[in-house]
Amino acid sequence: MSDSHTVYDIPHFIDGHRSTGENPRWAEVYNPAEGTVAGRVALASQVEAEAAILAAHQAFRQWSETPILTRARLMFRFRELLDQHRTELARIVTREHGKVLSDAAGSIQRGFENVEYACGIAELLKGDYSPQVATGVDSYSMRLPLGVCAGITPFNFPVMVPLWMFPLAIACGNTFVLKPSEKDPSAALFLAELLHEAGAPPGVLNVLQGDRVAVDTLLTDPRVAAVSFVGSTPVAEHVYHTGTRHGKRVQALGGAKNHLVVLADADLDQAADALVNAAYGSAGERCMAISVGVVVDAIAEELVAKLKTRIGQLKIAAGTVAHADMGPLITREHQAKVMAYIDVGAREGAQLVIDGRGLKVAGATTGFFVGPTLFDHASPTMRIYREEIFGPVLTLIRVADLDAAITLVNAHEYGNGCAVFTREGGAAREFCRRAEIGMIGINVPIPVPMAFHSFGGWKRSLFGDTAIYGPEGVHFYTRLKTVTARWPLDTRPGVNLNFPS
Ligand code: NAD
């Protein structure tokens, strides 16, 4: 796909082929830095959704019986192709999402690591064997694929989040239907074609472009065994309830409001760098972005001064501009929503230290930009504190001490990630122990677990029992079978109605 101004079409990828279906509905896909239409994506009807499910269903039997090393080798070849196409993929992400190229490349690297993890599937799926559990009896257990798995992904990581899902699911022997965000759908198509080029048989990975119609078909069709969802909390809840009601295994990751706590003994330069990086990177459109700084009174003034200096030096521009720090937001509607939150915060009485409304980016005046914004002296009852804004808005709350910081973190409805900055091991340990949060950083602002751990929040940031990717991903995409076997057949236990012991 070129970066030219020709509006391009983005089709589905079903059973090894691109298709748009008959009389498709179309949605516009923007270049957010320019504010112009870049492409249009086909939105699936129930018919196309069922065609994708059918393709995956028909491919399942043969794929699930494909030797494990063959499945692993597909992942090795996919890894090589991904590596060769990193730059092209980053350009696609930047064009439709808007994040700066270096950030797009970083997110691709974090997705890439999940493919590397899936390359080890032979080791990951090794079963357990207990010989001689009784005389002449052995017992062994194994984890087997589920069938058709579906993945529904958000706009903010159009490569990384799909790579959290389908490589591991497919390496486990499942087939997959990926429903990417309709706001930046080209990257998913590119990934599917790479996997196909790597040797995936038709139907093993299908990309279904679309909106709620596609999602609701995936959630209710009896041929879909499991659904992984990443997106906002209201939709995560809908996906979880609808999917489980239809008998599916569901993991649904939702929104966040991540706190970074700065204690009095912290290195304040490090803490200020971390807050700025984690609040404004990707224009705040990360589920692990820090949107709340919890600052101990004693060092608050000094920290705010450091933040102001750093924020003033940020370069806001189109993601393709060299050395840009921050790009635009995803859509004009989202830009308006974030600016409305800044209005709300000012009305609620938080101190607006830096106002990102009205930012004009030279050469990109029609882009969906909002400048980095800083609120101080917010309180826990304010909407800018309670609600996920998902933009470049950092809100500071001042507290007396560690205890008050933990109480604040734990009272919030979200529990995705949080961080503490301190030099004192005892305080960090206390924070980790007591914080009711799924992923915690100690002097690390965005503690996204590596591919060989697993990613998952608590409370209203995750619906379901298992986190995503890593060991919990293997668990999610497989089910347990345990065999108890007696050989040889010539010893007869005789009739005995007691419980086997
Ligand atoms: P979203 O919930 O609007 O959309 C996510 C997916 O759901 C998309 O594929 C979309 O087409 C589909 N969808 C949207 N509305 C739907 C509806 N009513 N019914 C059925 N399907 C629907 O989320 P988004 O705006 O694309 O992404 C941003 C959100 O995702 C933020 O809340 C962010 O915190 C969250 N997120 C969470 C994580 C995590 O790991 N917890 C990671 C990334 C993003």
Residues whose N, C-alpha, C, O or C-beta is under 5 A from the ligand:
A	BS01	NAD	I152 T153 P154 F155 N156 K179 P180 S181 E182 G210 D211 R212 V215 V230 G231 S232 T233 V235 L253 G254 G255 A256 C287 S461
